[in-house]
Amino acid sequence: MFRALRNSWRLLAVALSFARHDALFPLETLGIAPALIAWARLFRARGDKRRPGQRLAAALEQMGPSFIKLGQALSTRADLLSEEVAADLGHLQDHLPAFPGSEARAIIERELGQPLGALYSAFDDVPVAAASIAQVHFAVTTDGRHVAVKVLRPGIAQAFARDLDLFYWMAELVERTQPRFRRLKPVESVRAFAEIVRLEMDLRMEAAAAEELALNFLDDPNYRAPAIDWDRTAERVLTLERIDGTPIGDRAAIAAAGHDPDVVMKKCAEAFFYQVFRDGFFHADMHGGNAFVDREGRIVPVDFGIMGRVDEDTRGYLAELLVAFLRRDYRAVAEVQFRAGYVPPDQSLEMFAQACRSIGEPIFGKPSHQISIARLLAQLLRVTEQFEMTVQPELLLLQKTMLMAEGMGTRLNPTVNIWELARPLIEDWMRTHFGPRATIGRATEDLMTGLRRLPRLIDSLHRVAEHERRKVELAEAVPAPVPSRLWPRIGFTEIVAVLALAAAIAAWWH
């Protein structure tokens, strides 16, 4: 009861903020607390000439860090909002006024348990960047290394916890009162969002992510991650190598630094492919300000707070889907969706293929440099209700990343499609992982796994047989049933052999 009362007051504040910007339409669409929304509509601004998405973005920015992050997450949900609104939310700026350098110093000393002077010989009190969760200061370590120091905002964890409780409450309310939105999995989507936020609140997790990405590209001449200073890193403080390079979103500056923007774009496409399809671990916040081109021409990402993972089955699904769309083979697109279980089997494959064609042709009928795979996926989400598809929250982060990759590619060269650059790598990966040789290899591996389990299975069957024998001995006074004619002809060893063979075959087919 107390939770409902508390969140009702919070929802009232949200509704009023939305009303002041004439941005109540998301709450009205979701059907949340209609009486409250009708009351808030009395305070709605009139005559605002901004687009609906711009008004919503402004309202979210006013509500603070959690809502800014929520808006960025919603920028991938063209199925919930219109494509134009989703695009406007994609421009939400994650910038807030900086907190004082003296507070940053105090947090660092408290977290690392040493005076600041024992850690850094120089520390710039004015941050180079201030976002919703943390801000970054440049510094020099006592051994002379130039570093960037990321410090969490004071009280940010408590603020996010309060807002996440509101988001969960609203999602539960939608699922309970609006059955038509259940397929969109609002509670599960909030859970995925909360997991991202939870990881961002522990800078040791960000440090670990940066190091994992660095190891994945250890021998790559075109891509690397900055080194982590673990001695100067804790839950609320992260110290890492300061990157001296050119922002990847600045084509003119890249050219002025002596790098070919087209080559840089190709390196970006390859790095995206390797992260998603080779490693299943990708940087999920790759906007123009979160990566640099260093003096050697290598791509160097920064800010590892938002990372994504993709399991091998999902990688196969994505590769098949992307290649099928690029080939404009819409039946193959539909078959991929049915095999993955994203479309219920009682739906018509032919009708779904037709729907995919209606989505793909307006996009692929354009010049190659105007083709947007991120927009394609957004349109695909729009047909989910018609075909009773369930939304996969784990794919939304990847969709957002693809949207950012396209934007970065457009800034580097608006006449080249970044996905065409990655297509040969994807097709080669498909041949390697899903060709005949790979299929036989996986079947052999499954068979060997089944055979390795045989000794354990035989031992278990022996124990079962011994247990049954003892039960028979204890029940000698009870007349035994008439034996089957077949049973005496089959010995225990033969039974074990048959069961073991069945287990091996089952493992192979699996």
C-alpha angles and dihedrals in degrees: 000000000000090000092052092049093047094048092044088060090047090049089052090056090049092049092050091050090050091047093054088058094040089243103127094119097099092055091044091051092050091049093228114166095336094191091054092047091049089054092048089051088070088070095048117136115244130215096018104158096195119111115263091251092052091051091049091048090052092050092050092049089052091053093059143239100329092051092046089055090045091052091051089051091049090053087082094050104087085150090067098036132024118277091249093053091047090051092051091050088053087069094057108134116227094209128123133170112281122253117232120286089231089064091049090052091050092050092050093050092046094048097044097036095228137094112268091242091060090057106036131027089202131021125181109222092199108078120230090215135013120194135169096276106026146355131225129229128188116232144161120233122230088255092055104259119141109231144170117233119205117200127188118237115257111260094005095125092056092047092052093046090055093048095044089056088055092049091050091048092050092047091050089049091052093048091048098046105026111052092177090068097049092091087063089063097222095180092048090047091053089048091054090048091049091052091055091049092047091055092047089056092063110061091192087068090052090050090051091050092051091050093048090051090048091053091049089057098034095126097032113115093200106048137037143155127232120264118258123229099214093181089063097041129094139148094293101024130061124184119190140158114292110239118226104200150099121283108255093226093063107084095177093051091048091053091045089054089058099258127127108238091209091056090047090052091051090051089051092051092049093047091051091051094049093048096049104033105024101036105017088220119102143173103250101190101057102151123147095272095050099066136049138195108231126211092272091054095253121143110241118188123202135191106050097185094114114049130158136210129207123191121225096258091053090047089056091048092050094047093050092046094049095046092046091052093046088053090045089233098149097176088057089049089054093046091053091054093048093047091050089053093238091123117051112249092237090067121096114262091202093051092048091050088052090051090050089052090051088054099042104042097061087053102039092043088073128083111286094251090058095053112113117195090184089056089047092056090046090054090047089058089054091067094051094099094050092054098033092244118168117229115243106219092193089065096052093077090053091049090053090050091051089051090053092046090054092049091050091048092051091054091050095047121351092193097060129073111226092207093057087057090054096041097089090052092049093048091048090049089051092053091048096047103030105026123108094270092051091048092052090047092054091047091051091049091051090050092051089049089054092049091050088057093054098089091052091047092049091048090051091050091050090053091049091050092049090050091051092048091055091049090054092050091052091050099048091127091063113086111248119238119253106277120243116251090232101047099068090054093058118068128207092254091056091050091051091048093051093047092046091051090049090051092050092048091048091051090049093051091045 
